[in-house]
Amino acid sequence: MNNGKQTPSVALRIATLMDRERVESLPRNYELIYDAYSGSNPELTREFMAIEGPKTQGVLDEIGRKYLPHQHEEGVLAKANDTMQSQMFEFLKLIQNEASSLAEFEKAVSEASRAMSSDTEIDRAAIAKSIDRLSKATEQQARTNKTLSDAAAAQNAAISDLKKEMDAIEARKWTDPVTGLANRRSFNKTVVGIYANPNKPSACGLAIAEIDDYQNFNASGQSPWSNRTLQEIGAALKGGNPTRQFIANMEKGRFAFVLNTENPDRITGFITGIRNALAAKRLLVTRKNMANEKLTMSFGIALASTATSAGDLIGQSEKALAEALKAGSDKMRFHALAEAPDSARNYQIYAAR
């Protein structure tokens, strides 16, 4: 029997904290507190820790609107609804005015036509009057048409701005606000998508990486890291990703890479590019005050075809990463599935450069 003390899960720790602080059990509160304690957004962590007094819903929502705006999209939706209603009302008024103007224009044209097609002797004064009325009616109709055209253009611009705002809100749901990479929610969705057809998963490789000696690396001598440092790391990872593979920030110095290949050589080549991009970022110091320390990562890789599900694939990658970390810094390990004589499945880890 194992009597060793077990570390409670993150979910349990967050739930316990919320209960102790009397925080309402809302999904947005859980996400906010999780992000605050994970250290994925250092500025959020510092602001959350600086809260004095009770963590009321109003205080939490104020921080949430600043750092997790996708949680509070109802305000944007209400604004969009009000704007659209106002736009439609004004446009309908213009259309009604257009209809009235067209009726007046039709009347002026008809009268001018009757005056010029009369069987009686042509009256110069009547023709001049008709021409004058028709000219004024034409000018008025032109102004009305321009007003309607300008209004339509303005409405189109307003709708375009609303669409951009709505698209930005949707994008923020799947984006890490600090690094600009995908977030854990996006990662989960992407990995699950690999097994959309469980009988034929997509040919993908999953690499989970961790910054070596993460706890000792920081930009200011304090942990967690600064947002600026994480932003620069995110930029470095993007720069080392010319083929636009999926990259997510998994918090606490971990990143996930979903690659559209199971070819070990191509995977190794991609990781070499990431390593080179990181090597160019000599911006950090350690607690030992070693300036320009090289930033390295260790990688654990698994292939979709060797796993039965998204959870299995992640587990294999994490197991390979654990072996890479044990081997030292800047290491890479593949996790392969091999047939064993006396068992249905046997997981085998092997090294790669």
Residue pairs with C-beta under 8 A, 6 or more apart in sequence:
8 16
10 34
10 37
10 38
13 37
14 30
14 33
14 34
14 37
17 23
17 33
17 37
18 25
18 29
18 30
18 33
21 54
21 55
22 54
22 55
23 29
23 33
23 55
23 60
24 57
26 57
28 60
28 61
28 64
28 68
28 71
28 72
29 57
29 60
31 68
31 71
32 44
32 48
32 60
32 63
32 64
32 67
32 68
32 71
33 48
35 41
35 44
35 45
35 67
35 68
36 44
36 45
36 48
36 49
37 45
38 251
38 252
39 45
39 223
39 224
39 225
39 251
39 252
40 176
40 178
40 249
40 251
40 252
41 67
41 177
41 178
41 227
42 178
42 224
42 225
42 226
42 227
42 230
43 67
43 227
44 63
44 67
45 224
47 63
47 66
47 67
48 63
51 59
51 63
61 72
64 71
64 72
65 71
65 72
67 177
68 177
69 169
69 172
70 169
70 170
70 172
70 173
73 169
76 165
76 166
76 169
80 162
80 165
80 166
83 158
83 162
84 159
84 162
87 155
87 158
87 159
90 151
90 155
91 151
91 152
91 155
94 147
94 148
94 151
95 148
97 144
97 147
98 144
98 145
98 148
101 140
101 141
101 144
102 141
104 137
104 140
105 137
105 138
105 140
105 141
108 133
108 134
108 136
108 137
109 134
109 137
111 130
111 133
112 130
112 131
112 133
112 134
115 123
115 126
115 127
115 129
115 130
116 122
116 127
116 130
173 185
174 182
174 183
174 185
174 186
174 189
175 181
175 182
175 183
175 186
176 182
176 183
176 234
176 248
176 249
178 227
178 230
178 231
178 234
178 249
179 230
179 231
179 233
179 234
179 237
179 249
180 231
180 234
180 235
180 238
181 234
181 237
181 238
181 247
181 248
181 249
181 255
182 190
182 246
182 247
182 248
182 249
183 248
183 249
184 248
184 249
184 250
184 251
186 248
187 246
187 248
187 250
187 256
187 258
188 310
190 246
190 248
190 258
191 206
191 258
191 310
191 313
191 314
192 310
193 202
194 201
194 202
194 204
194 258
194 304
194 310
194 313
195 201
195 304
195 309
195 310
196 202
198 308
198 309
201 304
201 305
201 307
202 260
202 304
203 260
203 261
203 262
203 304
203 305
204 258
204 259
204 260
204 261
204 262
204 303
204 304
205 258
205 259
205 261
205 262
205 267
205 301
205 302
205 303
205 304
206 256
206 257
206 258
206 259
206 301
206 302
206 303
206 304
206 313
206 314
206 316
206 317
207 256
207 257
207 259
207 267
207 271
207 299
207 300
207 301
207 317
208 250
208 254
208 255
208 256
208 257
208 299
208 300
208 314
208 317
208 318
208 320
208 321
209 254
209 255
209 256
209 257
209 274
209 297
209 298
209 299
209 300
209 321
210 253
210 254
210 255
210 297
210 298
210 321
210 325
211 217
211 233
211 253
211 254
211 295
211 296
211 297
212 296
212 297
212 298
212 325
212 329
212 330
213 286
213 329
214 252
214 253
215 223
216 286
216 287
216 288
217 225
217 253
217 284
217 286
217 293
217 295
218 224
218 225
218 226
218 229
218 284
218 285
218 286
218 287
219 225
219 226
219 228
219 229
219 283
219 284
219 285
220 226
221 285
221 287
221 289
229 283
229 284
230 249
232 281
232 283
233 278
233 281
233 295
234 249
236 277
236 278
236 280
236 281
237 247
237 255
237 274
237 277
237 278
238 247
239 277
240 273
240 274
240 275
240 276
240 277
240 278
241 247
241 270
241 273
241 274
242 273
243 270
245 257
245 258
245 259
245 260
245 270
246 256
246 257
246 258
246 259
247 255
247 256
247 257
248 255
248 256
248 258
249 255
250 256
255 297
256 317
257 270
257 271
257 274
259 266
259 267
259 270
261 267
262 303
262 304
262 305
264 334
264 352
267 301
268 332
268 352
268 353
271 299
271 301
271 332
274 297
275 296
275 297
275 330
278 295
278 296
278 297
279 294
279 295
279 296
281 295
282 292
282 293
282 294
282 295
283 295
284 293
284 295
285 291
285 292
285 293
286 293
296 329
296 330
297 330
298 321
298 324
298 325
298 327
298 329
298 330
298 331
298 332
299 320
299 321
299 324
299 331
299 332
299 333
300 317
300 318
300 319
300 320
300 321
300 322
300 323
300 324
300 332
300 333
300 335
301 317
301 320
301 332
301 333
301 334
301 335
301 352
302 313
302 316
302 317
302 320
302 334
302 335
303 334
303 335
303 336
303 337
304 313
306 316
306 335
306 336
306 337
307 313
307 315
307 316
307 337
316 335
316 347
317 335
319 335
319 347
319 349
320 333
320 334
320 335
320 349
321 333
323 333
323 349
324 331
324 332
324 333
325 331
327 333
327 351
331 351
332 351
332 352
332 353
333 349
333 350
333 351
333 352
334 349
334 350
334 351
334 352
335 347
335 348
335 349
336 347
336 348
336 349
336 350
337 345
337 346
337 347
337 348
338 346
338 347
338 348
339 345
339 346
340 346
